[in-house]
Amino acid sequence: MRFSGICSGLALITLWPAAGLMAQKDAPIVLQNPSFEGTPTSGSSTLPFTLPGWHDCGPGNESPPDIQPNQFGVSMTPKHGNSYLGLVVRKKETWESVGQRLSRPLEKDQCYELSMDLCKSDHYVSPVSADSGAPTSNFVTPAKLIIWGGNGFCDKAEVLFETSVITHTRWLTYNFRLHPKKGNYSYIMFEAYYRTPVLFPYDGNILLDNASAIKPIECNPELMVAKERAKEKSKPGTAKGGASARPVDATKVDSPKVKPAETPVAATNMTKSLKKGRVYRLDKVYFDIDKYDVKPECEPQLEELFNYLANNPEVSIEIGGHTNNLLKVEKRAIELSTNRAKSVADWLINHGIQSSRITYVGYGWKYPIEPNTTPEGRRKNQRVEVKILGGF
């Protein structure tokens, strides 16, 4: 009996490391100095890059990134803290980037979420080289942000996310979905790059601030909704009669039976003021299968949105594109939903709305509002939404 008790104790001890590893895997990966806090300084090729937590990954013959504000005429107020990062791209076909080693690796086939505030400055007058007396250029053409995963400082093993060009001159929060598919990565890098395809390299800038922790998430969007449902049911007082609900095994739920909490509101009437932070579904805007051209019959609702924006010039918006899960390849789903969101954004811009007031993003099949098990559910999940970002 004594021997049996010792064995039981050993078995219990051996389970603790496994439990600890599972807890660690689900914990956020916290970046060092995510808000890019440092002493505002213009980059110099003769001085070391001194932004705590970050490593300069640009070419060694060029100056490193600038710690803003108040360098080269950049006056944007930080979104968080006292400083932010300025990255530029150059006509001479060089561009800036920074990286750091993560507290633990991003794992292959695991999905993650990361958010960051981005914008561009409409004034960024800098010498075109470190040479004494070099001419200056206004680095104001919009650039994009590329997020790389790798296994060394500045290693470009896999593109984890690539934004559209950042045209707006006010801070907007972007949500990035990272999904390593080629390997595990212990390093992350943020890189400025040109609008592609690049006909001619140009001088441009992008500003970065207030990055979040990197949060592991469920890759399967249907399971993601089911897990949120399970969390709600496991809270005290949510079961019938006020008793604590028993946790649900979300891995056994094939499809959510309820809509997520953030179900968008149908934008059936835009003559009234819309609310900041709310998401509105353009329920009369739809596309042909595998297409992203705006259909003429959808233009009346876009005209409503245009009129609202024209009458409220302080308001900025995000156009979000979504697909259902019939597109099994995630990259293709992201591409199609991005193109649909861009088509709506382009329609508004071509009709006279300033591009700085509009951003667009494709979410693929990540956020279903109905189960994808019926034609009606798939139709509703394949949608375009408008999020009111600011201006109030």
N, C-alpha and C positions, 0 to 999 in steps of 0.2 A: 504493500500500500504506500509506503514511504517513497519507493522508487517511482510508482505511478504518479504521485504528487509532484515529484521533481520533474518528470517528463512533461506534465501539464504546464508547469511553470515555465520550462524552456520553450514549449510551443507558443505560450503567450508572449514571451520575450521576442521570439523571432518574428512575430506579426507586427511589432511596433515599427521597425524600419520601413516595411512596405506601406503601412498606413501613413507614415511621415512623408514618403515619396509621393503618394497620391495627393496628399494635402499640398505639397510643394508644387506639383504639376498644375494644380488648379489655382495657385496663387498668382497674382499679377507680377510681372517682371518690371521692377521699378528702375527707370532710367536715372543716371547721374545727371544732376543739374538740368532737369527737363525744361526749365523756363529760360535757359541760356543766360543765366545771371553772371555778369562780369562787369568790369570797368569799360564803359564805351570807348572803343579804340579803333582807329582805322588800321587795317591790315598792312603789315610792312614785310617785304621780302628779306629785310636785314634783322628783324626781331622775331622771337618765337611767338607762336600762337598761344595765347594765355586765357582761353576760356575753360574754366574748371570742368573736368569730366569729358571734354571733347577733344578729338584729335583732328588736325588739319589733313584732309585727304586730297587737296588740290595739287597741281603740278608744282614741283619744288622751285621752278624758276619764276613763279608768279607770287604775288602777295596773297596771304591767307584771307579768309572771310573777315568781315568787319563786325565788331560788336557795336550795335546801334542802341540809342539814337544819336543824332547830332554829329554824324560823320558824313561828309560829302553832301550836305544839304538834306539828309533824311531826317524828318521831324516827327514821324508817326509816334504817338504815345504808346508805350508798351501795353499789351493786353494784360500782362501779368508781371508783377515784379517791377524791376527798374531797367531792364535791358532786354534785347532780343537779338537774333542773328540775321545778318544780311548776307545773302549769297548772290553772286553775279555770274553771268555768262558773257563771253567776250567774242568780238568779231574775229579775233585771231584763233578761234576754235579751242579755247581753254575755258574751263568752268570750275566752280568751287563746290566743295563738299566737306562734310564733317562726319566722323564716326566715333563709336565707342564700343567697348566690350560689355556684353550683357552679363547680368548676375547669374543667369543660367541660359542655356541655349534655347533658341526657337526650334521646336521639334518638327521633323518631316511629317506631313499629313495632318498636323494639328492646326487649327485656325485660331487667329488672334484678332483683337481689335485695338487700335491705337487712334487717338484723336490729337489734333494740333491746330493752332490758329495760324492762318496764312493770309498774306496780302502782298501788294507790291507798292513801292513808292513811286510817285509821279515826278520825283526829283532825286537824282542820284549821280551828281557830276563828279567824276573821278578821273585821274590820269589813266591813260590807256596802257601804261607800263610803269615800271619802277625807275626808269631812267630819269635823271635830273632834267627838268625842262620839257618832259613829255607832254604832248597835247592832251586835252581832256575830252571826255565824251559823256553824254547824259545817258546812263544805263537804264532806260525806262521801258524798253520793249518787254512785254510779258514773257515770263519763263514758266517752266513746270517743275514739279518736285518728283524725283524718283527715289524710292526707298529700296535699298539693297540689303540682302542678307549675305554674310560671308563668314570666313573662319580666320580672319586676320584683319588688322586695321586696313581699311580701304580695299578689301577684297570684294570683287563684284561677282559673286557666285550665282546669284539669282535675283531678278527683279521681283520684289514682293508687292509693290504698288507703284502706280504712275498716275499722277493727276493730269487734268486738263491744264492748259496755261492759266495762270493766275492773273486775271485782268483787273480785279477790284482793288481799290485803294482804301478799303476799310477792313478791319479784322473780321474774318469769318472762320468758323470752326469746321474742320474737315474730319470725317470719320474714315479711317483706313481699315480695310480687312486684309490681313496678312495670312497667307496660306502657303508655307514652304512645301514644295513638291519634289525638289531635287536632293535635299539633305537637311541635316541639322546645322544651325548657324549660331555661333557664339558672338558674332559682331553684327551691328546694324550701322548703316550709313545713309545719310540724307544728302542728296545731290541735286543741285540746280541743273536744268538742261533746257535746250531750245524747244520751241514749237516744232513738232515733226509732222510731215517730212521737212527737213531743213533745206531750203533752196540756197540761202546765203546765211552764214552765221551772223549774229548781231549782238549788240551790247544790251543786256537786260538784267533785271533783278527779281528776287523773291525774298520776302521777309518771313521768318519763322519765330513762333513764340508758343509757350504754354503747352508743351507736349504732355500727354497723359502717360500713365503706366500702360504696359502692354498686357492686355487681359486675355487669357485663354477663353475661347468660346466654342460652342458646339458647331461643327461644320455643316451638319444637316439642318436646314432651316425649319423643317417640320419638327424635329426633335427639340430645337431651340425653343419653339413656342410651347411644346409639351412640357419641357423642363420648367419654364416660367409658370405654367399652370400647376405643376407639381409643387413648386415653392409656395404658391398662393394657398394651395390646399393644406400644406403642412404647417401654416401659421396657426397659432392658438385662436380658437373662436370662429374658425371659418367653416367647420363642419356643422351639419344640421344639429340643432339643439344647443349650439354653443360649445360643444366639446372640441378638443384639439383633433384636427384631422390627421389620419395616418399618412405618412409620406407615400407618394406614388412613385413607382419605378418607371421613370420617363422613358427608359430604353425599350419598354414593352408597349408604348403607346404609338400606334401606327400613324395617327393623324390627329391634330388638335380638334376638339369638339367645340371649342369656344374661340372667339377672336382675341388677338392680343390686346393689351390695355391701350396701346397707342394706335387704335384703329383710326385712320384718317376720316375726316368729315367730307362728305360730298360737297363740292363747291358749286352748288346749284344756283346761287345768287350772290354775285360779287358786288352788288351795289351798296351793301352795308360794309362797315369796317371789319376787316379781318383781324384776328388776334395774333400778337407776336408769339412765336414759338409753336403755334398750332400748325398741323399738317392738313392740307385740303386736297382731296382727290379730284382730279379733272375727269369726272365720270362720263363726259361726252367726247373725250379725246381718246382715240384708239387707233391701232395700226393693223395692217395686213400681216399675215404670218411671216415672220422672219424679215419684215420690212421696218423702215423707220422714217419714211416720208410722211409729212403731215397731210392728212386727207382733207379735201375741200369741205366736206360735211362737218369736220371738227373745228373749223375756223370760228364759228360763232362763239363758242366758249372761250377760245383764245382771245377773241376780240373783247369779251367781258374782262378777262384778266388784263389785257392791254389797257383798257379804259380805267381800270382800278389803279394800275401803276402810273398811268399818265396823270391821274387826278391826285395821286399821293406820291409825289416825287422823292419823298424822304424814305420810302419803303424799299428794302432790298429783299430778294427772295432766292431760294434754292429750288431748282427743278430736279426732281428725283425720278429716275426711271426704274421700273421693276418688271420682272418676267415671272412666269410660272416655272415649275420644275421639269417641263418637257425638254428643255435644253439641258441635257445631262452634263455637258462640259461647262464647268464654272466660268472659264475664261470667255467662252462664247456668250454666256448669259450676261456677264458684266459688259462685254463689248456691245451687245445688242441694246441693253437697257441704257447704256451711256449714250449711244447714238440717238435713241429716242428722246432722251432728255435734252440732248444738244439740239435736235430738230426743233423742239418747242422753244428753247432759249434763242436759237437763231431766228425763229419766226418773230419773236418779240423784239429782238434787236433790229432786225430788218425793217420793222414797222416803227422804229424810232425810240425804243427804250434803251437807255445807256447800258452798255455792256458791263460797266462797273457795278451795276445794281443786280446783276444776275450771275449766279453760278449754277453749274449743273453737275450731276453725279449719277452714275449707274450702280444700282445695288444688286443687280442680278435677281436670283430667287431667294435672297437671304431673309426677306421680311414678308412672308405671306400674311394676308388678312383673312383668308379662308383656307380650309383644307384643299389640297391639290388632287383630291380623289374624285372630283366631279367636273364635268365641262364648265359648269357655272362658276365653281370655285377657281378653276384655272383662268377663266376669263377675267374674274375680278382681281386676281393676283397680277395679271399682266396689265399694268396701269402706269399712269404718270401722276405725280403729286407735286404740290407746291407747298413749300415751308416758308413761313414768314420769318425772316431772320432778324430784321432790325429796322430802325428808322422811326421809333415811337418816342 
